[in-house]
Amino acid sequence: MGAECAICGKKKSMGYALARRGLAKKKGGGGQHISGRTKRAFKPNLQTVRAEVDGTVKRIRICAKCLRSGKVKKVVS
C-alpha cells in the first residue's frame, strides 16, 4: 500500500504550480498573467497511528482529517 489513507482512501493527486507575473488589478496593476505551468503533486497529510481495527491493535496510516474527526480509535500505551 502506498501513500493512501486507510480510512477514506485519500491519496496523491496531480496538478500544476502556476507562475504568475504582473500586479493584481485591485492593487492598481493591469492584472496577473500566468507565465508558466509546472507539474506538481498534492500529497495527503498522513499520520502513522496505533489504532484499534476489528478488535486488534494495528499501525495504520490515516490522514489528519480522519484523525481529527474521530473516525478511528487511537490506542494509548
N, CA, C, O and CB atoms as a CASP TS submission, in Angstrom:
PFRMAT TS
TARGET T0000
AUTHOR 0000-0000-0000
METHOD Language model
MODEL 1
PARENT N/A
ATOM      1  N   MET     1       0.839  -1.184   0.000  1.00  0.00           N
ATOM      2  CA  MET     1       0.000   0.000   0.000  1.00  0.00           C
ATOM      3  C   MET     1       0.882   1.244   0.000  1.00  0.00           C
ATOM      4  O   MET     1       1.806   1.344   0.807  1.00  0.00           O
ATOM      5  CB  MET     1      -0.953   0.000   1.216  1.00  0.00           C
ATOM      6  N   GLY     2       0.616   2.166  -0.868  1.00  0.00           N
ATOM      7  CA  GLY     2       1.413   3.373  -0.966  1.00  0.00           C
ATOM      8  C   GLY     2       0.927   4.453  -0.020  1.00  0.00           C
ATOM      9  O   GLY     2       0.389   4.162   1.048  1.00  0.00           O
ATOM     10  N   ALA     3       1.117   5.687  -0.416  1.00  0.00           N
ATOM     11  CA  ALA     3       0.719   6.831   0.408  1.00  0.00           C
ATOM     12  C   ALA     3      -0.779   7.059   0.245  1.00  0.00           C
ATOM     13  O   ALA     3      -1.215   7.886  -0.556  1.00  0.00           O
ATOM     14  CB  ALA     3       1.521   8.114   0.018  1.00  0.00           C
ATOM     15  N   GLU     4      -1.566   6.300   1.030  1.00  0.00           N
ATOM     16  CA  GLU     4      -3.016   6.364   0.940  1.00  0.00           C
ATOM     17  C   GLU     4      -3.611   6.213   2.331  1.00  0.00           C
ATOM     18  O   GLU     4      -3.119   5.427   3.141  1.00  0.00           O
ATOM     19  CB  GLU     4      -3.561   5.276  -0.013  1.00  0.00           C
ATOM     20  N   CYS     5      -4.667   6.964   2.608  1.00  0.00           N
ATOM     21  CA  CYS     5      -5.349   6.888   3.901  1.00  0.00           C
ATOM     22  C   CYS     5      -6.088   5.565   3.997  1.00  0.00           C
ATOM     23  O   CYS     5      -6.793   5.169   3.069  1.00  0.00           O
ATOM     24  CB  CYS     5      -6.329   8.077   4.090  1.00  0.00           C
ATOM     25  N   ALA     6      -5.922   4.869   5.149  1.00  0.00           N
ATOM     26  CA  ALA     6      -6.559   3.573   5.338  1.00  0.00           C
ATOM     27  C   ALA     6      -8.064   3.696   5.552  1.00  0.00           C
ATOM     28  O   ALA     6      -8.785   2.714   5.371  1.00  0.00           O
ATOM     29  CB  ALA     6      -5.932   2.856   6.512  1.00  0.00           C
ATOM     30  N   ILE     7      -8.557   4.870   5.930  1.00  0.00           N
ATOM     31  CA  ILE     7      -9.978   5.058   6.218  1.00  0.00           C
ATOM     32  C   ILE     7     -10.729   5.580   4.991  1.00  0.00           C
ATOM     33  O   ILE     7     -11.671   4.939   4.525  1.00  0.00           O
ATOM     34  CB  ILE     7     -10.157   6.023   7.395  1.00  0.00           C
ATOM     35  N   CYS     8     -10.323   6.729   4.471  1.00  0.00           N
ATOM     36  CA  CYS     8     -11.088   7.367   3.390  1.00  0.00           C
ATOM     37  C   CYS     8     -10.492   7.129   2.005  1.00  0.00           C
ATOM     38  O   CYS     8     -11.149   7.414   1.003  1.00  0.00           O
ATOM     39  CB  CYS     8     -11.180   8.851   3.640  1.00  0.00           C
ATOM     40  N   GLY     9      -9.260   6.613   1.921  1.00  0.00           N
ATOM     41  CA  GLY     9      -8.661   6.324   0.621  1.00  0.00           C
ATOM     42  C   GLY     9      -8.044   7.530  -0.063  1.00  0.00           C
ATOM     43  O   GLY     9      -7.725   7.477  -1.250  1.00  0.00           O
ATOM     44  N   LYS    10      -7.873   8.618   0.678  1.00  0.00           N
ATOM     45  CA  LYS    10      -7.271   9.810   0.095  1.00  0.00           C
ATOM     46  C   LYS    10      -5.830   9.511  -0.300  1.00  0.00           C
ATOM     47  O   LYS    10      -5.081   8.927   0.483  1.00  0.00           O
ATOM     48  CB  LYS    10      -7.331  11.000   1.083  1.00  0.00           C
ATOM     49  N   LYS    11      -5.433   9.911  -1.524  1.00  0.00           N
ATOM     50  CA  LYS    11      -4.080   9.646  -1.992  1.00  0.00           C
ATOM     51  C   LYS    11      -3.566  10.821  -2.812  1.00  0.00           C
ATOM     52  O   LYS    11      -4.243  11.838  -2.961  1.00  0.00           O
ATOM     53  CB  LYS    11      -4.037   8.355  -2.820  1.00  0.00           C
ATOM     54  N   LYS    12      -2.364  10.662  -3.336  1.00  0.00           N
ATOM     55  CA  LYS    12      -1.712  11.731  -4.088  1.00  0.00           C
ATOM     56  C   LYS    12      -2.521  12.096  -5.322  1.00  0.00           C
ATOM     57  O   LYS    12      -3.017  11.217  -6.027  1.00  0.00           O
ATOM     58  CB  LYS    12      -0.294  11.317  -4.490  1.00  0.00           C
ATOM     59  N   SER    13      -2.658  13.408  -5.585  1.00  0.00           N
ATOM     60  CA  SER    13      -3.306  13.853  -6.814  1.00  0.00           C
ATOM     61  C   SER    13      -2.373  14.832  -7.513  1.00  0.00           C
ATOM     62  O   SER    13      -1.585  15.523  -6.868  1.00  0.00           O
ATOM     63  CB  SER    13      -4.699  14.509  -6.522  1.00  0.00           C
ATOM     64  N   MET    14      -2.470  14.884  -8.826  1.00  0.00           N
ATOM     65  CA  MET    14      -1.569  15.718  -9.611  1.00  0.00           C
ATOM     66  C   MET    14      -2.246  17.028  -9.991  1.00  0.00           C
ATOM     67  O   MET    14      -3.468  17.109 -10.120  1.00  0.00           O
ATOM     68  CB  MET    14      -1.104  14.975 -10.867  1.00  0.00           C
ATOM     69  N   GLY    15      -1.410  18.054 -10.168  1.00  0.00           N
ATOM     70  CA  GLY    15      -1.914  19.360 -10.561  1.00  0.00           C
ATOM     71  C   GLY    15      -0.775  20.203 -11.100  1.00  0.00           C
ATOM     72  O   GLY    15       0.236  19.678 -11.568  1.00  0.00           O
ATOM     73  N   TYR    16      -0.946  21.516 -11.029  1.00  0.00           N
ATOM     74  CA  TYR    16       0.052  22.435 -11.560  1.00  0.00           C
ATOM     75  C   TYR    16       0.419  23.489 -10.530  1.00  0.00           C
ATOM     76  O   TYR    16      -0.410  23.904  -9.720  1.00  0.00           O
ATOM     77  CB  TYR    16      -0.457  23.099 -12.834  1.00  0.00           C
ATOM     78  N   ALA    17       1.677  23.916 -10.576  1.00  0.00           N
ATOM     79  CA  ALA    17       2.125  25.097  -9.857  1.00  0.00           C
ATOM     80  C   ALA    17       2.176  26.211 -10.899  1.00  0.00           C
ATOM     81  O   ALA    17       2.886  26.105 -11.900  1.00  0.00           O
ATOM     82  CB  ALA    17       3.536  24.872  -9.141  1.00  0.00           C
ATOM     83  N   LEU    18       1.424  27.272 -10.658  1.00  0.00           N
ATOM     84  CA  LEU    18       1.328  28.340 -11.643  1.00  0.00           C
ATOM     85  C   LEU    18       2.279  29.470 -11.299  1.00  0.00           C
ATOM     86  O   LEU    18       2.320  29.928 -10.158  1.00  0.00           O
ATOM     87  CB  LEU    18      -0.104  28.863 -11.732  1.00  0.00           C
ATOM     88  N   ALA    19       3.054  29.926 -12.294  1.00  0.00           N
ATOM     89  CA  ALA    19       3.927  31.084 -12.127  1.00  0.00           C
ATOM     90  C   ALA    19       3.181  32.293 -12.687  1.00  0.00           C
ATOM     91  O   ALA    19       2.762  32.290 -13.844  1.00  0.00           O
ATOM     92  CB  ALA    19       5.320  30.876 -12.848  1.00  0.00           C
ATOM     93  N   ARG    20       3.020  33.321 -11.863  1.00  0.00           N
ATOM     94  CA  ARG    20       2.243  34.494 -12.280  1.00  0.00           C
ATOM     95  C   ARG    20       3.119  35.732 -12.327  1.00  0.00           C
ATOM     96  O   ARG    20       4.036  35.886 -11.520  1.00  0.00           O
ATOM     97  CB  ARG    20       1.060  34.725 -11.334  1.00  0.00           C
ATOM     98  N   ARG    21       2.831  36.621 -13.283  1.00  0.00           N
ATOM     99  CA  ARG    21       3.547  37.884 -13.410  1.00  0.00           C
ATOM    100  C   ARG    21       2.534  39.016 -13.433  1.00  0.00           C
ATOM    101  O   ARG    21       1.385  38.835 -13.834  1.00  0.00           O
ATOM    102  CB  ARG    21       4.435  37.905 -14.687  1.00  0.00           C
ATOM    103  N   GLY    22       2.972  40.163 -13.006  1.00  0.00           N
ATOM    104  CA  GLY    22       2.121  41.344 -13.061  1.00  0.00           C
ATOM    105  C   GLY    22       1.485  41.652 -11.722  1.00  0.00           C
ATOM    106  O   GLY    22       1.344  40.779 -10.866  1.00  0.00           O
ATOM    107  N   LEU    23       1.104  42.906 -11.557  1.00  0.00           N
ATOM    108  CA  LEU    23       0.468  43.377 -10.333  1.00  0.00           C
ATOM    109  C   LEU    23      -1.040  43.182 -10.446  1.00  0.00           C
ATOM    110  O   LEU    23      -1.630  43.444 -11.494  1.00  0.00           O
ATOM    111  CB  LEU    23       0.813  44.867 -10.063  1.00  0.00           C
ATOM    112  N   ALA    24      -1.656  42.724  -9.369  1.00  0.00           N
ATOM    113  CA  ALA    24      -3.095  42.472  -9.371  1.00  0.00           C
ATOM    114  C   ALA    24      -3.878  43.755  -9.642  1.00  0.00           C
ATOM    115  O   ALA    24      -3.448  44.846  -9.268  1.00  0.00           O
ATOM    116  CB  ALA    24      -3.531  41.863  -8.035  1.00  0.00           C
ATOM    117  N   LYS    25      -5.027  43.614 -10.294  1.00  0.00           N
ATOM    118  CA  LYS    25      -5.849  44.775 -10.638  1.00  0.00           C
ATOM    119  C   LYS    25      -6.284  45.547  -9.400  1.00  0.00           C
ATOM    120  O   LYS    25      -6.306  46.777  -9.415  1.00  0.00           O
ATOM    121  CB  LYS    25      -7.075  44.337 -11.427  1.00  0.00           C
ATOM    122  N   LYS    26      -6.628  44.841  -8.331  1.00  0.00           N
ATOM    123  CA  LYS    26      -7.089  45.531  -7.132  1.00  0.00           C
ATOM    124  C   LYS    26      -5.967  46.286  -6.426  1.00  0.00           C
ATOM    125  O   LYS    26      -6.226  47.108  -5.548  1.00  0.00           O
ATOM    126  CB  LYS    26      -7.715  44.540  -6.178  1.00  0.00           C
ATOM    127  N   LYS    27      -4.721  46.008  -6.809  1.00  0.00           N
ATOM    128  CA  LYS    27      -3.580  46.752  -6.265  1.00  0.00           C
ATOM    129  C   LYS    27      -3.111  47.833  -7.229  1.00  0.00           C
ATOM    130  O   LYS    27      -2.068  48.450  -7.011  1.00  0.00           O
ATOM    131  CB  LYS    27      -2.424  45.800  -5.950  1.00  0.00           C
ATOM    132  N   GLY    28      -3.877  48.066  -8.295  1.00  0.00           N
ATOM    133  CA  GLY    28      -3.552  49.153  -9.212  1.00  0.00           C
ATOM    134  C   GLY    28      -2.810  48.733 -10.458  1.00  0.00           C
ATOM    135  O   GLY    28      -2.365  49.592 -11.219  1.00  0.00           O
ATOM    136  N   GLY    29      -2.658  47.434 -10.694  1.00  0.00           N
ATOM    137  CA  GLY    29      -1.933  46.961 -11.864  1.00  0.00           C
ATOM    138  C   GLY    29      -2.867  46.597 -13.005  1.00  0.00           C
ATOM    139  O   GLY    29      -4.073  46.833 -12.949  1.00  0.00           O
ATOM    140  N   GLY    30      -2.286  46.025 -14.024  1.00  0.00           N
ATOM    141  CA  GLY    30      -3.051  45.632 -15.204  1.00  0.00           C
ATOM    142  C   GLY    30      -3.577  44.218 -15.134  1.00  0.00           C
ATOM    143  O   GLY    30      -4.201  43.742 -16.083  1.00  0.00           O
ATOM    144  N   GLY    31      -3.341  43.543 -14.035  1.00  0.00           N
ATOM    145  CA  GLY    31      -3.826  42.176 -13.861  1.00  0.00           C
ATOM    146  C   GLY    31      -2.705  41.161 -13.957  1.00  0.00           C
ATOM    147  O   GLY    31      -1.695  41.392 -14.623  1.00  0.00           O
ATOM    148  N   GLN    32      -2.892  40.040 -13.287  1.00  0.00           N
ATOM    149  CA  GLN    32      -1.877  38.991 -13.305  1.00  0.00           C
ATOM    150  C   GLN    32      -2.073  38.083 -14.506  1.00  0.00           C
ATOM    151  O   GLN    32      -3.196  37.863 -14.960  1.00  0.00           O
ATOM    152  CB  GLN    32      -1.918  38.173 -12.010  1.00  0.00           C
ATOM    153  N   HIS    33      -0.964  37.560 -15.013  1.00  0.00           N
ATOM    154  CA  HIS    33      -0.983  36.655 -16.146  1.00  0.00           C
ATOM    155  C   HIS    33      -0.160  35.423 -15.804  1.00  0.00           C
ATOM    156  O   HIS    33       0.878  35.530 -15.151  1.00  0.00           O
ATOM    157  CB  HIS    33      -0.444  37.346 -17.422  1.00  0.00           C
ATOM    158  N   ILE    34      -0.614  34.257 -16.239  1.00  0.00           N
ATOM    159  CA  ILE    34       0.111  33.009 -15.995  1.00  0.00           C
ATOM    160  C   ILE    34       1.226  32.902 -17.029  1.00  0.00           C
ATOM    161  O   ILE    34       0.972  32.906 -18.233  1.00  0.00           O
ATOM    162  CB  ILE    34      -0.847  31.762 -16.064  1.00  0.00           C
ATOM    163  N   SER    35       2.461  32.807 -16.546  1.00  0.00           N
ATOM    164  CA  SER    35       3.602  32.755 -17.454  1.00  0.00           C
ATOM    165  C   SER    35       4.233  31.375 -17.507  1.00  0.00           C
ATOM    166  O   SER    35       5.197  31.166 -18.244  1.00  0.00           O
ATOM    167  CB  SER    35       4.637  33.771 -17.044  1.00  0.00           C
ATOM    168  N   GLY    36       3.710  30.432 -16.742  1.00  0.00           N
ATOM    169  CA  GLY    36       4.256  29.084 -16.786  1.00  0.00           C
ATOM    170  C   GLY    36       3.473  28.136 -15.915  1.00  0.00           C
ATOM    171  O   GLY    36       2.901  28.537 -14.901  1.00  0.00           O
ATOM    172  N   ARG    37       3.447  26.865 -16.312  1.00  0.00           N
ATOM    173  CA  ARG    37       2.797  25.820 -15.529  1.00  0.00           C
ATOM    174  C   ARG    37       3.788  24.691 -15.335  1.00  0.00           C
ATOM    175  O   ARG    37       4.372  24.200 -16.302  1.00  0.00           O
ATOM    176  CB  ARG    37       1.496  25.312 -16.220  1.00  0.00           C
ATOM    177  N   THR    38       3.983  24.275 -14.088  1.00  0.00           N
ATOM    178  CA  THR    38       4.875  23.170 -13.773  1.00  0.00           C
ATOM    179  C   THR    38       4.063  22.088 -13.079  1.00  0.00           C
ATOM    180  O   THR    38       3.274  22.386 -12.181  1.00  0.00           O
ATOM    181  CB  THR    38       6.068  23.637 -12.885  1.00  0.00           C
ATOM    182  N   LYS    39       4.246  20.836 -13.483  1.00  0.00           N
ATOM    183  CA  LYS    39       3.550  19.731 -12.843  1.00  0.00           C
ATOM    184  C   LYS    39       3.997  19.606 -11.396  1.00  0.00           C
ATOM    185  O   LYS    39       5.173  19.796 -11.088  1.00  0.00           O
ATOM    186  CB  LYS    39       3.798  18.417 -13.600  1.00  0.00           C
ATOM    187  N   ARG    40       3.046  19.281 -10.492  1.00  0.00           N
ATOM    188  CA  ARG    40       3.371  19.045  -9.094  1.00  0.00           C
ATOM    189  C   ARG    40       2.387  18.051  -8.515  1.00  0.00           C
ATOM    190  O   ARG    40       1.354  17.766  -9.120  1.00  0.00           O
ATOM    191  CB  ARG    40       3.358  20.359  -8.289  1.00  0.00           C
ATOM    192  N   ALA    41       2.708  17.518  -7.334  1.00  0.00           N
ATOM    193  CA  ALA    41       1.858  16.539  -6.667  1.00  0.00           C
ATOM    194  C   ALA    41       1.296  17.136  -5.386  1.00  0.00           C
ATOM    195  O   ALA    41       2.019  17.776  -4.623  1.00  0.00           O
ATOM    196  CB  ALA    41       2.643  15.243  -6.364  1.00  0.00           C
ATOM    197  N   PHE    42       0.012  16.927  -5.152  1.00  0.00           N
ATOM    198  CA  PHE    42      -0.630  17.301  -3.900  1.00  0.00           C
ATOM    199  C   PHE    42      -0.710  16.033  -3.060  1.00  0.00           C
ATOM    200  O   PHE    42      -1.443  15.105  -3.401  1.00  0.00           O
ATOM    201  CB  PHE    42      -2.059  17.943  -4.134  1.00  0.00           C
ATOM    202  N   LYS    43       0.048  15.992  -1.955  1.00  0.00           N
ATOM    203  CA  LYS    43       0.123  14.784  -1.137  1.00  0.00           C
ATOM    204  C   LYS    43      -0.735  14.939   0.123  1.00  0.00           C
ATOM    205  O   LYS    43      -0.784  16.023   0.704  1.00  0.00           O
ATOM    206  CB  LYS    43       1.591  14.479  -0.757  1.00  0.00           C
ATOM    207  N   PRO    44      -1.414  13.861   0.552  1.00  0.00           N
ATOM    208  CA  PRO    44      -2.230  13.943   1.760  1.00  0.00           C
ATOM    209  C   PRO    44      -1.361  14.001   3.011  1.00  0.00           C
ATOM    210  O   PRO    44      -0.232  13.512   3.020  1.00  0.00           O
ATOM    211  CB  PRO    44      -3.181  12.752   1.839  1.00  0.00           C
ATOM    212  N   ASN    45      -1.903  14.603   4.064  1.00  0.00           N
ATOM    213  CA  ASN    45      -1.205  14.720   5.343  1.00  0.00           C
ATOM    214  C   ASN    45      -1.437  13.434   6.134  1.00  0.00           C
ATOM    215  O   ASN    45      -2.358  13.353   6.948  1.00  0.00           O
ATOM    216  CB  ASN    45      -1.695  15.977   6.150  1.00  0.00           C
ATOM    217  N   LEU    46      -0.587  12.420   5.885  1.00  0.00           N
ATOM    218  CA  LEU    46      -0.758  11.112   6.511  1.00  0.00           C
ATOM    219  C   LEU    46       0.010  11.012   7.819  1.00  0.00           C
ATOM    220  O   LEU    46       1.143  11.482   7.929  1.00  0.00           O
ATOM    221  CB  LEU    46      -0.310  10.013   5.564  1.00  0.00           C
ATOM    222  N   GLN    47      -0.619  10.395   8.804  1.00  0.00           N
ATOM    223  CA  GLN    47      -0.018  10.167  10.110  1.00  0.00           C
ATOM    224  C   GLN    47      -0.054   8.665  10.386  1.00  0.00           C
ATOM    225  O   GLN    47      -1.046   7.997  10.095  1.00  0.00           O
ATOM    226  CB  GLN    47      -0.765  10.973  11.233  1.00  0.00           C
ATOM    227  N   THR    48       1.040   8.137  10.951  1.00  0.00           N
ATOM    228  CA  THR    48       1.066   6.739  11.363  1.00  0.00           C
ATOM    229  C   THR    48       0.572   6.673  12.804  1.00  0.00           C
ATOM    230  O   THR    48       1.133   7.309  13.696  1.00  0.00           O
ATOM    231  CB  THR    48       2.506   6.122  11.222  1.00  0.00           C
ATOM    232  N   VAL    49      -0.495   5.887  13.020  1.00  0.00           N
ATOM    233  CA  VAL    49      -1.167   5.857  14.318  1.00  0.00           C
ATOM    234  C   VAL    49      -1.401   4.409  14.729  1.00  0.00           C
ATOM    235  O   VAL    49      -1.725   3.564  13.895  1.00  0.00           O
ATOM    236  CB  VAL    49      -2.511   6.638  14.270  1.00  0.00           C
ATOM    237  N   ARG    50      -1.233   4.125  16.032  1.00  0.00           N
ATOM    238  CA  ARG    50      -1.635   2.833  16.570  1.00  0.00           C
ATOM    239  C   ARG    50      -3.121   2.931  16.862  1.00  0.00           C
ATOM    240  O   ARG    50      -3.549   3.726  17.699  1.00  0.00           O
ATOM    241  CB  ARG    50      -0.809   2.444  17.860  1.00  0.00           C
ATOM    242  N   ALA    51      -3.907   2.116  16.164  1.00  0.00           N
ATOM    243  CA  ALA    51      -5.357   2.205  16.296  1.00  0.00           C
ATOM    244  C   ALA    51      -5.963   0.824  16.445  1.00  0.00           C
ATOM    245  O   ALA    51      -5.358  -0.189  16.095  1.00  0.00           O
ATOM    246  CB  ALA    51      -5.967   2.924  15.092  1.00  0.00           C
ATOM    247  N   GLU    52      -7.185   0.815  16.979  1.00  0.00           N
ATOM    248  CA  GLU    52      -7.914  -0.434  17.151  1.00  0.00           C
ATOM    249  C   GLU    52      -8.729  -0.707  15.898  1.00  0.00           C
ATOM    250  O   GLU    52      -9.656   0.036  15.575  1.00  0.00           O
ATOM    251  CB  GLU    52      -8.827  -0.381  18.404  1.00  0.00           C
ATOM    252  N   VAL    53      -8.372  -1.796  15.183  1.00  0.00           N
ATOM    253  CA  VAL    53      -9.052  -2.169  13.945  1.00  0.00           C
ATOM    254  C   VAL    53      -9.573  -3.594  14.105  1.00  0.00           C
ATOM    255  O   VAL    53      -8.784  -4.524  14.270  1.00  0.00           O
ATOM    256  CB  VAL    53      -8.094  -2.050  12.702  1.00  0.00           C
ATOM    257  N   ASP    54     -10.876  -3.772  14.059  1.00  0.00           N
ATOM    258  CA  ASP    54     -11.527  -5.085  14.210  1.00  0.00           C
ATOM    259  C   ASP    54     -11.108  -5.786  15.503  1.00  0.00           C
ATOM    260  O   ASP    54     -10.911  -7.002  15.516  1.00  0.00           O
ATOM    261  CB  ASP    54     -11.197  -5.979  13.010  1.00  0.00           C
ATOM    262  N   GLY    55     -10.973  -5.030  16.578  1.00  0.00           N
ATOM    263  CA  GLY    55     -10.644  -5.605  17.879  1.00  0.00           C
ATOM    264  C   GLY    55      -9.172  -5.838  18.141  1.00  0.00           C
ATOM    265  O   GLY    55      -8.807  -6.230  19.249  1.00  0.00           O
ATOM    266  N   THR    56      -8.304  -5.608  17.147  1.00  0.00           N
ATOM    267  CA  THR    56      -6.865  -5.777  17.338  1.00  0.00           C
ATOM    268  C   THR    56      -6.164  -4.435  17.132  1.00  0.00           C
ATOM    269  O   THR    56      -6.663  -3.555  16.430  1.00  0.00           O
ATOM    270  CB  THR    56      -6.297  -6.848  16.363  1.00  0.00           C
ATOM    271  N   VAL    57      -5.002  -4.302  17.758  1.00  0.00           N
ATOM    272  CA  VAL    57      -4.228  -3.065  17.651  1.00  0.00           C
ATOM    273  C   VAL    57      -3.288  -3.173  16.461  1.00  0.00           C
ATOM    274  O   VAL    57      -2.500  -4.113  16.362  1.00  0.00           O
ATOM    275  CB  VAL    57      -3.430  -2.782  18.960  1.00  0.00           C
ATOM    276  N   LYS    58      -3.379  -2.195  15.551  1.00  0.00           N
ATOM    277  CA  LYS    58      -2.527  -2.179  14.362  1.00  0.00           C
ATOM    278  C   LYS    58      -1.994  -0.777  14.136  1.00  0.00           C
ATOM    279  O   LYS    58      -2.571   0.206  14.601  1.00  0.00           O
ATOM    280  CB  LYS    58      -3.300  -2.672  13.118  1.00  0.00           C
ATOM    281  N   ARG    59      -0.883  -0.699  13.413  1.00  0.00           N
ATOM    282  CA  ARG    59      -0.358   0.588  12.961  1.00  0.00           C
ATOM    283  C   ARG    59      -0.944   0.858  11.579  1.00  0.00           C
ATOM    284  O   ARG    59      -0.754   0.070  10.653  1.00  0.00           O
ATOM    285  CB  ARG    59       1.221   0.597  12.930  1.00  0.00           C
ATOM    286  N   ILE    60      -1.652   1.968  11.447  1.00  0.00           N
ATOM    287  CA  ILE    60      -2.238   2.323  10.165  1.00  0.00           C
ATOM    288  C   ILE    60      -1.877   3.761   9.828  1.00  0.00           C
ATOM    289  O   ILE    60      -1.582   4.569  10.709  1.00  0.00           O
ATOM    290  CB  ILE    60      -3.770   2.132  10.183  1.00  0.00           C
ATOM    291  N   ARG    61      -1.906   4.061   8.540  1.00  0.00           N
ATOM    292  CA  ARG    61      -1.637   5.428   8.075  1.00  0.00           C
ATOM    293  C   ARG    61      -2.970   6.064   7.711  1.00  0.00           C
ATOM    294  O   ARG    61      -3.671   5.604   6.809  1.00  0.00           O
ATOM    295  CB  ARG    61      -0.644   5.442   6.845  1.00  0.00           C
ATOM    296  N   ILE    62      -3.312   7.143   8.439  1.00  0.00           N
ATOM    297  CA  ILE    62      -4.567   7.832   8.180  1.00  0.00           C
ATOM    298  C   ILE    62      -4.295   9.309   7.986  1.00  0.00           C
ATOM    299  O   ILE    62      -3.312   9.838   8.504  1.00  0.00           O
ATOM    300  CB  ILE    62      -5.571   7.608   9.327  1.00  0.00           C
ATOM    301  N   CYS    63      -5.165   9.977   7.242  1.00  0.00           N
ATOM    302  CA  CYS    63      -4.988  11.406   7.001  1.00  0.00           C
ATOM    303  C   CYS    63      -5.406  12.184   8.245  1.00  0.00           C
ATOM    304  O   CYS    63      -6.154  11.672   9.078  1.00  0.00           O
ATOM    305  CB  CYS    63      -5.806  11.866   5.763  1.00  0.00           C
ATOM    306  N   ALA    64      -4.931  13.402   8.369  1.00  0.00           N
ATOM    307  CA  ALA    64      -5.186  14.236   9.540  1.00  0.00           C
ATOM    308  C   ALA    64      -6.677  14.540   9.688  1.00  0.00           C
ATOM    309  O   ALA    64      -7.161  14.696  10.809  1.00  0.00           O
ATOM    310  CB  ALA    64      -4.389  15.539   9.446  1.00  0.00           C
ATOM    311  N   LYS    65      -7.408  14.627   8.579  1.00  0.00           N
ATOM    312  CA  LYS    65      -8.835  14.919   8.639  1.00  0.00           C
ATOM    313  C   LYS    65      -9.597  13.779   9.322  1.00  0.00           C
ATOM    314  O   LYS    65     -10.484  14.028  10.138  1.00  0.00           O
ATOM    315  CB  LYS    65      -9.390  15.159   7.226  1.00  0.00           C
ATOM    316  N   CYS    66      -9.253  12.528   8.990  1.00  0.00           N
ATOM    317  CA  CYS    66      -9.904  11.379   9.619  1.00  0.00           C
ATOM    318  C   CYS    66      -9.514  11.278  11.093  1.00  0.00           C
ATOM    319  O   CYS    66     -10.334  10.886  11.923  1.00  0.00           O
ATOM    320  CB  CYS    66      -9.535  10.080   8.880  1.00  0.00           C
ATOM    321  N   LEU    67      -8.283  11.623  11.423  1.00  0.00           N
ATOM    322  CA  LEU    67      -7.815  11.587  12.805  1.00  0.00           C
ATOM    323  C   LEU    67      -8.557  12.611  13.650  1.00  0.00           C
ATOM    324  O   LEU    67      -8.977  12.309  14.767  1.00  0.00           O
ATOM    325  CB  LEU    67      -6.305  11.840  12.871  1.00  0.00           C
ATOM    326  N   ARG    68      -8.724  13.834  13.120  1.00  0.00           N
ATOM    327  CA  ARG    68      -9.426  14.905  13.838  1.00  0.00           C
ATOM    328  C   ARG    68     -10.901  14.610  14.023  1.00  0.00           C
ATOM    329  O   ARG    68     -11.472  14.906  15.072  1.00  0.00           O
ATOM    330  CB  ARG    68      -9.267  16.215  13.105  1.00  0.00           C
ATOM    331  N   SER    69     -11.525  14.021  12.999  1.00  0.00           N
ATOM    332  CA  SER    69     -12.965  13.791  13.049  1.00  0.00           C
ATOM    333  C   SER    69     -13.345  12.584  13.897  1.00  0.00           C
ATOM    334  O   SER    69     -14.531  12.330  14.111  1.00  0.00           O
ATOM    335  CB  SER    69     -13.499  13.612  11.657  1.00  0.00           C
ATOM    336  N   GLY    70     -12.353  11.835  14.384  1.00  0.00           N
ATOM    337  CA  GLY    70     -12.622  10.717  15.275  1.00  0.00           C
ATOM    338  C   GLY    70     -13.125   9.468  14.580  1.00  0.00           C
ATOM    339  O   GLY    70     -13.862   8.683  15.176  1.00  0.00           O
ATOM    340  N   LYS    71     -12.740   9.271  13.332  1.00  0.00           N
ATOM    341  CA  LYS    71     -13.177   8.089  12.586  1.00  0.00           C
ATOM    342  C   LYS    71     -12.414   6.834  13.010  1.00  0.00           C
ATOM    343  O   LYS    71     -12.774   5.720  12.630  1.00  0.00           O
ATOM    344  CB  LYS    71     -13.001   8.320  11.088  1.00  0.00           C
ATOM    345  N   VAL    72     -11.373   7.024  13.790  1.00  0.00           N
ATOM    346  CA  VAL    72     -10.576   5.880  14.256  1.00  0.00           C
ATOM    347  C   VAL    72     -10.305   6.063  15.739  1.00  0.00           C
ATOM    348  O   VAL    72     -10.147   7.188  16.211  1.00  0.00           O
ATOM    349  CB  VAL    72      -9.233   5.746  13.453  1.00  0.00           C
ATOM    350  N   LYS    73     -10.249   4.944  16.483  1.00  0.00           N
ATOM    351  CA  LYS    73     -10.000   4.986  17.913  1.00  0.00           C
ATOM    352  C   LYS    73      -8.522   4.739  18.181  1.00  0.00           C
ATOM    353  O   LYS    73      -8.016   3.643  17.938  1.00  0.00           O
ATOM    354  CB  LYS    73     -10.871   3.951  18.652  1.00  0.00           C
ATOM    355  N   LYS    74      -7.821   5.774  18.689  1.00  0.00           N
ATOM    356  CA  LYS    74      -6.404   5.635  18.989  1.00  0.00           C
ATOM    357  C   LYS    74      -6.205   4.789  20.232  1.00  0.00           C
ATOM    358  O   LYS    74      -7.027   4.817  21.148  1.00  0.00           O
ATOM    359  CB  LYS    74      -5.753   7.006  19.171  1.00  0.00           C
ATOM    360  N   VAL    75      -5.093   4.022  20.264  1.00  0.00           N
ATOM    361  CA  VAL    75      -4.747   3.216  21.415  1.00  0.00           C
ATOM    362  C   VAL    75      -3.561   3.870  22.090  1.00  0.00           C
ATOM    363  O   VAL    75      -2.534   4.111  21.456  1.00  0.00           O
ATOM    364  CB  VAL    75      -4.436   1.745  21.014  1.00  0.00           C
ATOM    365  N   VAL    76      -3.699   4.160  23.380  1.00  0.00           N
ATOM    366  CA  VAL    76      -2.622   4.785  24.140  1.00  0.00           C
ATOM    367  C   VAL    76      -1.955   3.706  24.967  1.00  0.00           C
ATOM    368  O   VAL    76      -2.617   3.008  25.735  1.00  0.00           O
ATOM    369  CB  VAL    76      -3.150   5.946  25.044  1.00  0.00           C
ATOM    370  N   SER    77      -0.626   3.565  24.812  1.00  0.00           N
ATOM    371  CA  SER    77       0.092   2.532  25.559  1.00  0.00           C
ATOM    372  C   SER    77       0.620   3.059  26.881  1.00  0.00           C
ATOM    373  O   SER    77       1.250   2.317  27.634  1.00  0.00           O
ATOM    374  CB  SER    77       1.239   1.983  24.729  1.00  0.00           C
TER
END
